[in-house]
Amino acid sequence: MPKTTRGNKVSPTVREAVLLRDRVCFLYRINKAHKCFDTYGNPHAPDDTNRLSLDHVKDEAMLGKKARSDVEHLVALCGAANVKGVSRESRQLQRAYLRRVNG
């Protein structure tokens, strides 16, 4: 398993592992009508892993504590959605997905 980095930075090894696992933007995974954009508003394919960002997902909703930067707490997400933030429902689906893929 790739090592966790300190703080909220994601190591290249962890990033690669998450993108290999997820392969597409999480919002596209749950809604095929989702359109992916980077942080500058440029559209891109949901499986363009060079342009996807990683979203930190906490085990539970709680204020003040950030999720760790490891494969168990990250999902692939387009940059625009990551900056905007996902809905409460999508966050719950992210947690369920991570529980399923991480066993």
Salt bridges, closest charged atoms under 4 A:
ASP22 OD1 - ARG21 NE 2.61
ASP38 OD2 - ARG51 NH2 2.86
ASP55 OD2 - ARG91 NH1 2.82
ASP59 OD1 - HIS73 NE2 2.99
ASP70 OD2 - ARG68 NE 3.23
ASP70 OD1 - HIS73 ND1 2.62
